Amino acid sequence: MKIAPKIADTYVKKPDPAHRAVLLYGPDAGLIRERAKLLATAYLCGDKDPFALTELSMPKLLEDPALLADECSSISMMSPKRVLLIRDASDKLSRTIEGAASYFNDSVLVIICADELSARSSLRAWFEAQTNTAALACYRDEMRDVQDVIRKTLETAGVRADRDAIDYLSGQLGNDRYVTYQELEKLITYAGDSKTISLSDAEALVDYNRETSFDDVVNAVADRNLQALEKTLTMLLREGTQPVAYLRALQRYFNRLYLIRSQMAGDKSAEAVIQSLRPPVFFKQIPILTRHIQLWPLPNIVKALKLLVAAEQSCKTSDLPIIPASSRFLLQITQIR
């Protein structure tokens, strides 16, 4: 069964009693860790017996495929329920889990943690297809989600932060839920008896923790947002990203815009074309892609692609420093009208 993102937080605090195994996957390792802990606590009903939770490694399970079935069948003498936790799983474990599925029972909950899995993942597909299992994606926090986490964490600790501090923190944090909590704990400790956090406190104590993805630079260029482009390029270069990498990402994106525009024949809308794309477009990307289609007619997309190819060629052949050279071409793309 696939758990919708909007009910994920509720689910991990009160999992479906019919589910015998839960797959947590996605790019946010901290959020996966947090949700695994919440699931285990909810299932064990607060039982703190250390033997109620058993961790199994994927290499050990691959070496001994029968181990998972044996653990599911084992009965604890001290606790009525047990949790089996498997970290760092991948599709290599699919057959092992399927083979042990007949041994799943209501006294054992199997929690499996994995990195980001595509829609073609055999592990993810199996968990989504079964009625007694659940698959739950753990994506990095959006800006609004980060603000909720910040406010709730500070409120729980009785610490007040002004609006500017919250805005600053939400812009800095969000790459990893665990790191976000660690940074907030640092702020709470610093607040001490005053129980207040100002913008200057936040700026002094919290570093940038929101990973700059290629989506950021793509959206900045496609939106013709020079301020966002300058900020994103600075972050990418600080992280050691080579210009050719984000130029290639931009080429792929504008080629996708070209494909969509080319298929918008007659009365066919951008939304209809986007819905027909395979692999499917991630739901959060659909409104962004639709906006960019409206902003970029076909002739302008062609101009942008020519400039992107020229930018990559310049980075590889020109005597000019590659960073200023690539930035100049991106600036020219934002000026296309």
Summary of the structure (lengths in Angstrom):
residues: 337
radius of gyration: 24.0
end to end distance: 46.5
largest distance: 72.7
contacts: 1008
relative contact order: 0.09
helix: 61%
strand: 10%
